[in-house]
């Protein structure tokens, strides 16, 4: 299973290299304006699965990165839909 999903492929960065500083860069950017709650919900589900997998494998930096991004995406969802936290 790829550890980071991209629109047109996947990231092949070796886990021993640590968390990528560019992963999920748009979602964490102050200029990102979320518009599609359905896409955000799907992305949140995916990132939570990846976080759980990284945790099981002992990839602490990956799990932490996924947890931060999940919190950010949940915040975007709350902002555009007034939904409760979906973590």
N, C-alpha and C positions, 0 to 999 in steps of 0.2 A: 504494500500500500504506500503510495507516495505520501510523504510527510507534509508537503505543502502543495495544494492544488492551485493551478493557474488557469487562466481562461483557455489557453491553447496548448496545454501540455502539463508538465510537472517539473519541480525543482529536483535536481540530482545532487544537491549539496550533501556531503557526507556528514552524518550526525556528529562525528568527532570534532568537526569544525565549529560546533556550537550554533547557537541561534543566528540566523541570517539577519543583518541589520536592515535589509530591504524588504523582508517578508511583510505582507499586509500593509505596505506603506501607505496606500491610499486611504484605507479605512481608519488609519491612525493619524492622518493629516488634518490639521485645523481647517484646511480649505475644502475638505470633502463634504459634499452635501448629499445625504442619503435621499433617495427618491422612491425606491421600490421595496416595500416591506416584505413581499414574497421572496425576493432575492436575498434580503437580509436574514429572513427566517431560515432559509435553506443553508445559507453560509454559516449561520450560528450553529445549526445542527451539525454541519460538517466539521466545524472547528472544534466543537465539543467532543466529537468522536475522535478527532486527531489528538486533542488534549489528553483524553482518557488513554488512548493507545500509547502516547509518549510517556505518560505516567507509569503505565504497566511495564514499559521497557526500561524505565529508569533514566529517561532522557529529560533530566530536570530543566535544562534551559529551554528545550522545545516545549515542554509542558507549561512552563511559566509564560513563554511567548504566546502560546495558544490561549492561556487563561486571560492574559491582558487583552488580546484581540477580542475574545468572547465578551469581556466586560464592555469594551468599546462598542461592539456591534449591538449588544443589548441596550446600551445607552442610546444609540442611533434609533433603535426600534421604539424605545420609550418616547423619544423626541417626536417621531413622525406618526406614531399610532396611539400613544398613551397606554401601551401594553405594559404589564408588569415584567419584571426581570425574567428572562427565559433561560437561565443558566441551569 
